[in-house]
Amino acid sequence: MRRIPASGINLFQLIYVLIREYEAKAGRKALNLSLGNPDGVPPASVLGLKARFARDPGYAYHTYAEDNDINGFAGAMVELHGGIEVSDHAHLRCVPIPGIKTAGALIPLACGLHLPDKARRGTFKVVSNLPAYDVIGTWSDAYLGAERVVWPLSPEDGMRLNLARMPAGVRPDLVYVIRPGNPAAVGASAEEWRALIGWCLERGSRLVNDAAYAGLTEDASVPLAAVAKDFPELEWAELYSVSKSFNDPGARLGALVGSKDFVEDFILVKGNTESGPVPHVMAAYGEYFKDAAGARADLAALRGLYRRRLDYVIPRLKAAGLVPACPTEAGFFTLWRVPRRVLGADLPAENAHEAFNRRVIAEAGLVGVHFRAADGSPLIRYAVCADVLDLAFQERFEAALARLKPEY
């Protein structure tokens, strides 16, 4: 008998169903711009180093890694993504992690959610954004029983962090943001970070940024670490991953940096939850980062690939009549306002985001991921984790867009 009540079909499972239905009816592949995972593999030099360290019989490469920074990986990862040298700041610490999703789930516990002597049960508050890839919301609210407070992102602000939209009177234990975001690939400026840091300091809140896309960001976005390092009184953390930066989600490897006490609280919780990343993979990336210029060049090449894809897709979506919800400042996501009418039919106001996606998939074969903003605005996300520069794709894509004729 199930102990966890079913809560409806998962969004991505639904999209897979819609894709299968279209492909069965049309007899050809859908134009799938829903995928949010890299469609490439790590650089050849990384693959070679992984093989080398996997063959190495050294015990450290095949036992539990725990919180050991093998081959200097974590410090180099932070320097590459956060722009700081952790060893230069006595009040900071970094640690390797087996992916951001796992680490993020532990953050509320690392902030003391479970401690009855601090009266956390029933009173612990987590502020996070919507719309978002909402792992922190699921864990903090549905799984751990904290009070989750939504800090809305709005197309009216270009999906930026706007403290004017923070619910009044809230004094959270934790503020957890994703910058650059998903589905809104928008970063944060130094000024936005400083404003949020001041807000957190006034309320004694810990601040965390999921920076999975930090390696793919353009100049418009600043990492939290680059600003938070100058506030030794702030309790903060930022998380990075090789999943997006180096086309390597299967590595399950990243790094967390932040204020020393916060990181050590996190290490205590993670020690009772997981045993660290795969050590020979960590060693391989540590070795790879010793050629810092080479790693930066590989990262720039991947950013360049996504930019070329975006530079093809975004103008054509605009020319087709879709209205952007925000700019794309990092990675591979584009986010658009959903019209009231598409393909010659009105969309239902109460469920326009899903109705739009269903109709466009069924009739044009163009697949996105639908979201609703916290203010109710219907949104559609189109990613470029597919070879949109292929001429055959472009011919079909442009023909599909010509049929949409959106009306707002």
C-alpha positions as CSV (number, residue, x, y, z in Angstrom):
1,M,0.0,0.0,0.0
2,R,1.3,3.5,-0.9
3,R,2.4,5.6,2.1
4,I,2.8,8.8,0.0
5,P,-0.3,10.1,-1.6
6,A,-0.1,10.6,-5.4
7,S,-0.3,14.3,-6.3
8,G,-1.0,14.1,-10.0
9,I,1.2,13.5,-13.0
10,N,4.7,15.1,-12.9
11,L,4.9,18.1,-15.4
12,F,7.7,16.5,-17.4
13,Q,6.0,13.1,-17.5
14,L,3.0,15.0,-19.0
15,I,5.1,16.5,-21.6
16,Y,6.6,13.2,-22.5
17,V,3.1,11.9,-23.0
18,L,2.2,14.8,-25.3
19,I,5.4,14.2,-27.3
20,R,4.6,10.5,-27.8
21,E,1.0,11.4,-28.9
22,Y,2.2,13.9,-31.4
23,E,4.9,11.6,-32.8
24,A,2.5,8.7,-33.1
25,K,0.0,10.8,-35.0
26,A,2.5,12.8,-37.1
27,G,4.9,10.0,-37.9
28,R,7.9,12.2,-37.2
29,K,9.9,13.5,-34.3
30,A,8.7,16.5,-32.3
31,L,10.7,19.8,-32.3
32,N,11.7,19.3,-28.7
33,L,12.7,22.5,-27.0
34,S,11.6,21.3,-23.6
35,L,14.8,19.5,-22.5
36,G,16.7,21.4,-19.9
37,N,19.8,19.1,-19.8
38,P,23.0,19.6,-21.8
39,D,22.9,17.7,-25.0
40,G,26.7,17.4,-25.2
41,V,29.4,15.5,-23.2
42,P,32.4,16.8,-21.2
43,P,35.5,18.1,-22.9
44,A,37.9,15.4,-24.2
45,S,40.5,16.3,-21.7
46,V,38.1,15.7,-18.8
47,L,37.1,12.3,-20.3
48,G,40.8,11.3,-20.5
49,L,41.4,12.4,-16.9
50,K,38.4,10.5,-15.6
51,A,39.8,7.3,-17.3
52,R,43.2,8.0,-15.8
53,F,42.1,8.4,-12.2
54,A,39.6,5.5,-12.5
55,R,42.5,3.2,-13.4
56,D,44.7,4.6,-10.6
57,P,44.8,2.0,-7.8
58,G,45.3,4.8,-5.2
59,Y,43.0,4.0,-2.3
60,A,41.8,7.7,-2.0
61,Y,40.3,7.5,-5.5
62,H,38.0,4.6,-4.6
63,T,36.9,5.0,-1.0
64,Y,34.4,7.4,0.5
65,A,35.3,11.0,-0.4
66,E,33.3,12.5,2.5
67,D,34.1,16.2,2.7
68,N,37.7,15.9,1.5
69,D,38.7,18.3,-1.2
70,I,40.6,15.9,-3.4
71,N,43.1,17.4,-5.7
72,G,42.0,20.9,-4.8
73,F,38.8,20.5,-6.8
74,A,36.4,22.5,-4.6
75,G,38.6,25.6,-4.2
76,A,39.3,25.6,-8.0
77,M,35.6,25.2,-8.8
78,V,34.7,28.1,-6.5
79,E,37.5,30.3,-8.0
80,L,36.2,29.6,-11.6
81,H,32.5,30.2,-10.8
82,G,32.5,32.5,-7.9
83,G,35.5,34.6,-8.8
84,I,37.1,34.3,-5.3
85,E,40.0,32.6,-3.7
86,V,38.6,30.9,-0.6
87,S,42.0,30.7,1.1
88,D,42.2,34.5,1.1
89,H,39.2,34.7,3.4
90,A,39.5,33.2,6.9
91,H,35.7,33.5,7.5
92,L,34.9,31.4,4.5
93,R,35.0,27.7,3.7
94,C,34.2,25.4,0.7
95,V,33.3,21.7,0.4
96,P,32.7,19.4,-2.5
97,I,29.1,18.1,-3.0
98,P,27.5,15.3,-5.1
99,G,25.3,17.7,-7.0
100,I,23.2,20.7,-6.1
101,K,19.8,19.0,-5.9
102,T,21.0,16.7,-3.1
103,A,22.9,19.5,-1.3
104,G,20.0,21.9,-1.6
105,A,17.6,19.5,0.1
106,L,19.9,19.5,3.2
107,I,20.1,23.3,3.5
108,P,17.0,23.7,5.8
109,L,18.4,21.1,8.1
110,A,21.8,22.8,8.1
111,C,19.9,25.9,9.3
112,G,18.4,24.0,12.3
113,L,14.9,23.2,11.0
114,H,15.0,19.9,13.0
115,L,16.1,21.3,16.4
116,P,13.2,21.4,18.9
117,D,15.3,23.3,21.5
118,K,15.2,26.2,19.1
119,A,11.5,25.9,18.6
120,R,12.1,25.3,14.9
121,R,9.3,22.8,14.3
122,G,6.3,24.6,13.0
123,T,8.0,28.0,13.0
124,F,10.8,27.6,10.5
125,K,10.3,29.8,7.5
126,V,11.9,29.5,4.0
127,V,11.6,32.2,1.4
128,S,12.1,31.1,-2.2
129,N,11.0,32.3,-5.6
130,L,8.3,31.1,-8.0
131,P,8.2,30.3,-10.8
132,A,11.3,28.1,-10.3
133,Y,12.7,24.6,-10.5
134,D,11.2,24.2,-7.0
135,V,13.3,21.5,-5.2
136,I,13.7,23.7,-2.2
137,G,9.9,24.4,-2.0
138,T,9.2,20.7,-2.1
139,W,11.7,19.8,0.5
140,S,11.2,22.6,2.9
141,D,7.4,22.6,2.8
142,A,6.1,19.2,1.6
143,Y,8.8,17.0,3.0
144,L,10.2,18.8,6.1
145,G,7.2,20.7,7.3
146,A,8.6,24.2,7.3
147,E,6.6,27.2,6.3
148,R,7.4,28.1,2.7
149,V,6.9,31.8,1.8
150,V,6.8,32.6,-1.9
151,W,8.8,35.6,-3.1
152,P,7.3,36.1,-6.6
153,L,9.1,36.7,-9.8
154,S,7.2,38.8,-12.3
155,P,7.4,39.4,-16.0
156,E,6.7,43.0,-15.1
157,D,10.2,43.1,-13.5
158,G,11.9,41.0,-16.2
159,M,11.8,38.2,-13.6
160,R,14.5,39.9,-11.5
161,L,14.8,39.8,-7.7
162,N,12.6,42.6,-6.5
163,L,12.5,43.2,-2.8
164,A,9.3,45.3,-3.2
165,R,7.5,42.0,-3.9
166,M,8.8,40.3,-0.8
167,P,5.8,39.5,1.5
168,A,5.6,42.2,4.2
169,G,6.6,41.3,7.8
170,V,8.3,38.0,7.0
171,R,11.4,37.2,9.1
172,P,12.7,34.0,7.5
173,D,15.3,31.6,8.8
174,L,16.4,31.0,5.2
175,V,16.2,32.8,1.9
176,Y,16.9,30.5,-1.0
177,V,17.2,31.8,-4.6
178,I,18.3,30.5,-8.0
179,R,20.4,33.0,-9.9
180,P,20.7,32.7,-12.8
181,G,17.3,31.1,-12.7
182,N,15.2,28.3,-14.3
183,P,12.9,28.9,-16.1
184,A,13.9,32.6,-16.1
185,A,17.6,32.7,-17.2
186,V,18.2,36.0,-15.4
187,G,21.1,36.7,-13.0
188,A,21.6,39.2,-10.3
189,S,23.6,42.4,-10.2
190,A,26.0,43.4,-7.4
191,E,23.5,46.0,-6.4
192,E,20.7,43.5,-6.1
193,W,22.8,41.2,-4.0
194,R,23.8,44.0,-1.7
195,A,20.2,45.0,-1.2
196,L,19.2,41.4,-0.4
197,I,22.2,40.9,1.9
198,G,21.2,44.0,3.9
199,W,17.6,42.7,4.1
200,C,18.9,39.3,5.4
201,L,21.3,40.9,7.9
202,E,18.5,43.0,9.4
203,R,16.4,39.8,10.0
204,G,19.1,37.3,10.9
205,S,18.3,35.2,7.8
206,R,20.7,32.9,6.1
207,L,21.1,33.4,2.3
208,V,21.7,30.7,-0.2
209,N,22.0,30.8,-4.0
210,D,21.7,27.8,-6.3
211,A,24.1,28.9,-9.0
212,A,23.9,25.8,-11.3
213,Y,24.1,28.1,-14.3
214,A,26.9,30.4,-13.0
215,G,29.4,29.0,-15.4
216,L,27.2,29.7,-18.4
217,T,26.4,33.3,-17.4
218,E,27.2,36.4,-19.4
219,D,28.5,39.7,-18.0
220,A,25.1,40.8,-16.8
221,S,25.2,38.4,-13.8
222,V,27.4,38.5,-10.7
223,P,27.9,35.5,-8.4
224,L,26.7,35.9,-4.8
225,A,30.2,34.9,-3.6
226,A,31.8,37.9,-5.3
227,V,29.7,40.2,-3.1
228,A,29.0,38.2,0.0
229,K,32.7,37.7,0.8
230,D,32.8,41.4,1.8
231,F,30.2,40.8,4.5
232,P,31.8,38.7,7.2
233,E,28.7,39.0,9.4
234,L,26.5,37.4,6.8
235,E,25.6,33.7,6.9
236,W,25.5,32.6,3.3
237,A,26.2,29.8,0.8
238,E,26.4,29.4,-2.9
239,L,26.4,26.2,-4.9
240,Y,28.0,25.3,-8.2
241,S,27.9,22.2,-10.4
242,V,29.8,20.6,-13.3
243,S,26.5,19.4,-14.7
244,K,25.8,22.5,-16.7
245,S,29.2,24.1,-16.8
246,F,30.9,21.1,-18.5
247,N,28.1,19.0,-20.0
248,D,28.5,16.5,-17.1
249,P,25.3,15.9,-15.2
250,G,26.3,12.2,-14.7
251,A,29.4,13.3,-12.7
252,R,27.2,14.3,-9.7
253,L,29.8,16.7,-8.7
254,G,29.9,20.3,-7.5
255,A,31.0,22.7,-4.7
256,L,29.5,24.7,-2.0
257,V,31.1,27.9,-0.6
258,G,30.0,30.2,2.1
259,S,30.5,31.5,5.6
260,K,32.5,29.1,7.8
261,D,29.9,28.3,10.4
262,F,27.1,27.7,7.9
263,V,29.4,25.4,5.8
264,E,30.3,23.5,8.9
265,D,26.7,23.1,9.9
266,F,26.1,21.8,6.4
267,I,29.0,19.3,6.6
268,L,27.5,17.9,9.9
269,V,24.2,17.2,8.2
270,K,25.7,15.9,5.0
271,G,27.9,13.5,7.0
272,N,24.7,11.7,8.1
273,T,23.2,11.7,4.6
274,E,25.8,11.0,1.9
275,S,29.5,10.1,1.7
276,G,30.6,12.7,-0.8
277,P,31.1,12.7,-4.6
278,V,32.9,9.9,-6.5
279,P,36.5,10.5,-5.6
280,H,38.2,9.6,-8.9
281,V,35.8,12.0,-10.8
282,M,36.6,14.7,-8.3
283,A,40.3,14.1,-8.7
284,A,40.0,14.3,-12.5
285,Y,38.3,17.7,-12.3
286,G,40.8,18.9,-9.8
287,E,43.6,18.0,-12.3
288,Y,41.7,19.6,-15.1
289,F,41.3,22.9,-13.3
290,K,45.1,23.1,-12.9
291,D,45.1,24.3,-16.5
292,A,42.8,27.3,-15.5
293,A,43.1,28.9,-18.9
294,G,42.1,25.7,-20.6
295,A,39.0,25.3,-18.4
296,R,38.0,28.9,-19.0
297,A,38.4,28.4,-22.7
298,D,36.2,25.2,-22.6
299,L,33.6,27.1,-20.6
300,A,33.7,30.0,-23.1
301,A,33.3,27.6,-26.0
302,L,30.2,26.1,-24.4
303,R,28.7,29.6,-23.7
304,G,29.4,30.4,-27.3
305,L,27.6,27.4,-28.6
306,Y,24.5,28.3,-26.5
307,R,24.7,31.9,-27.6
308,R,24.7,30.9,-31.3
309,R,21.7,28.7,-30.7
310,L,19.9,31.5,-28.7
311,D,20.8,34.0,-31.4
312,Y,18.9,31.9,-33.9
313,V,15.9,30.9,-31.8
314,I,15.1,34.2,-29.9
315,P,14.7,36.5,-33.0
316,R,12.5,33.9,-34.7
317,L,10.2,33.5,-31.7
318,K,9.9,37.3,-31.6
319,A,9.3,37.5,-35.3
320,A,6.5,34.9,-34.9
321,G,4.8,37.3,-32.5
322,L,5.7,35.8,-29.1
323,V,6.5,38.3,-26.3
324,P,9.5,37.6,-24.0
325,A,9.0,37.5,-20.2
326,C,12.7,38.3,-19.6
327,P,16.0,38.3,-21.3
328,T,18.3,35.3,-21.4
329,E,21.5,36.2,-19.4
330,A,22.8,32.6,-18.9
331,G,22.6,29.1,-20.2
332,F,20.0,27.9,-22.6
333,F,16.5,28.9,-21.4
334,T,14.2,31.4,-23.0
335,L,10.9,32.4,-21.3
336,W,7.9,33.9,-23.0
337,R,4.5,35.3,-22.1
338,V,1.6,33.0,-23.3
339,P,-0.8,34.8,-25.6
340,R,-4.6,34.7,-25.2
341,R,-5.0,33.2,-28.7
342,V,-2.8,30.9,-30.8
343,L,-3.3,28.8,-34.0
344,G,-6.7,30.4,-34.6
345,A,-8.2,29.5,-31.2
346,D,-8.7,31.3,-27.9
347,L,-7.0,29.8,-24.8
348,P,-8.8,29.3,-21.5
349,A,-7.9,32.1,-19.1
350,E,-7.7,29.7,-16.1
351,N,-5.2,27.3,-17.6
352,A,-3.7,29.2,-20.6
353,H,-0.1,28.0,-20.0
354,E,-0.9,24.3,-20.3
355,A,-3.5,24.8,-22.9
356,F,-1.0,26.7,-25.1
357,N,1.6,24.0,-24.8
358,R,-0.8,21.2,-25.5
359,R,-2.2,22.9,-28.6
360,V,1.2,24.0,-30.0
361,I,2.6,20.5,-29.5
362,A,-0.5,18.7,-31.0
363,E,-0.8,20.9,-34.0
364,A,2.8,22.2,-34.7
365,G,5.0,19.7,-32.9
366,L,6.8,22.4,-31.0
367,V,7.5,21.4,-27.4
368,G,8.1,23.7,-24.5
369,V,7.6,23.6,-20.7
370,H,4.7,25.6,-19.3
371,F,4.8,27.6,-16.1
372,R,2.6,30.0,-14.2
373,A,4.1,33.0,-12.5
374,A,3.1,33.7,-8.9
375,D,0.9,36.5,-10.1
376,G,-0.9,34.1,-12.4
377,S,0.8,35.1,-15.6
378,P,1.0,32.1,-18.0
379,L,4.5,31.4,-19.3
380,I,6.2,29.0,-21.7
381,R,9.9,28.0,-21.6
382,Y,11.8,27.0,-24.7
383,A,15.3,25.7,-24.3
384,V,18.1,25.2,-26.8
385,C,19.5,21.9,-25.6
386,A,19.0,20.6,-29.1
387,D,20.8,21.2,-32.4
388,V,18.6,24.1,-33.5
389,L,21.3,25.1,-36.0
390,D,20.7,22.0,-38.0
391,L,19.1,23.0,-41.3
392,A,16.4,20.3,-41.3
393,F,15.4,21.5,-37.8
394,Q,15.3,25.1,-38.9
395,E,13.1,24.4,-41.9
396,R,10.5,22.6,-39.7
397,F,10.9,25.1,-36.8
398,E,10.3,28.2,-39.0
399,A,7.3,26.5,-40.7
400,A,5.8,25.7,-37.3
401,L,6.3,29.3,-36.1
402,A,4.6,30.7,-39.2
403,R,1.4,28.9,-38.2
404,L,1.2,30.2,-34.6
405,K,-0.1,33.7,-35.2
406,P,-0.3,34.5,-31.4
407,E,-2.6,37.3,-30.2
408,Y,-2.2,39.0,-26.8
